[in-house]
């Protein structure tokens, strides 16, 4: 059998572990919405009253 590898001490890991103990785990990552999809959802210009009236006449 082989010997288990010794863990080297890492200051960064020690500090993060200490912070998690005191404050708690950080919140999960939030995904930012895609700007292209956001633009596609909202039209750039609102429809005018004339366009709305002409659309109702054709139906």
Phi and psi in degrees as a GROMACS rama.xvg file:
@    title "Ramachandran Plot"
@    xaxis  label "Phi"
@    yaxis  label "Psi"
@TYPE xy
-92.7573  156.456  UNK-2
-76.3144  143.496  UNK-3
-68.4757  144.39  UNK-4
-70.077  134.162  UNK-5
-73.5595  138.633  UNK-6
-79.6299  129.625  UNK-7
-84.1318  145.589  UNK-8
-76.5974  131.389  UNK-9
-120.662  124.042  UNK-10
-63.7722  -40.3097  UNK-11
-62.4675  -46.2355  UNK-12
-64.4414  -36.5272  UNK-13
-66.9703  -42.7595  UNK-14
-66.0026  -43.2944  UNK-15
-64.1171  -40.9843  UNK-16
-64.009  -40.2324  UNK-17
-64.1477  -42.1791  UNK-18
-66.1418  -40.2242  UNK-19
-63.6476  -35.605  UNK-20
-63.8573  -43.8961  UNK-21
-79.6741  -45.5736  UNK-22
-97.6115  -36.9407  UNK-23
113.845  175.15  UNK-24
-74.9751  149.481  UNK-25
-69.9664  156.479  UNK-26
-67.3109  155.993  UNK-27
-65.3808  159.127  UNK-28
-66.9576  137.095  UNK-29
-101.762  132.832  UNK-30
-85.3297  128.053  UNK-31
-78.9211  139.681  UNK-32
-67.7323  148.351  UNK-33
-71.8775  126.791  UNK-34
-62.7771  -30.7021  UNK-35
-67.9328  -41.5212  UNK-36
-67.7001  -35.7707  UNK-37
-64.7746  -41.955  UNK-38
-66.3531  -36.4211  UNK-39
-68.9894  -30.4296  UNK-40
-72.229  -35.7884  UNK-41
-107.649  119.31  UNK-42
-66.8644  152.768  UNK-43
-70.3859  -39.4447  UNK-44
-121.443  141.617  UNK-45
-73.8966  152.898  UNK-46
-73.5939  141.69  UNK-47
-82.4793  166.755  UNK-48
-63.7121  -37.9839  UNK-49
-63.0367  -41.5566  UNK-50
-64.6008  -41.3436  UNK-51
-63.971  -42.5702  UNK-52
-66.9929  -39.8843  UNK-53
-68.7307  -32.5477  UNK-54
-69.3883  -36.6809  UNK-55
-73.3427  -29.5457  UNK-56
-69.6824  -34.5098  UNK-57
-74.8966  -21.3451  UNK-58
